[in-house]
């Protein structure tokens, strides 16, 4: 029975590694350099990855993303690194 418990824990741990560990909303602080505020903490390089489209929009190439906008963020590696995915708005 103990080996079955080990197998279940192993599967859970591997699944946790394969899936994002959290989905968050953050506020864009700056487009260049790209920085967000997540739970009161400002994050940027090297803790933050950004999709090319979002980075281009925030850098002024497109006026769609500006400081103060809400950004969808995925947490990876037990919140040691984050991926800024897209601007989000209320419907």
C-alpha angles and dihedrals in degrees: 000000000000092000090055090055090050090052093050091050091047092053092048092050093049092048091051090054092051096050130060109263094220148000117222143174116229136177120243109239100175136001096203109059090020109237132163135191112229119179090340095310123109114226132190139137126012094020096046130066118192131200112244093240093052092045092051092048093048094046091065098261087114122021093222098100124048138159111291094035119126116248128199109232131188119208118221134184095021091310095308091118133023137200119214104212112172148335113265130201136189115259 
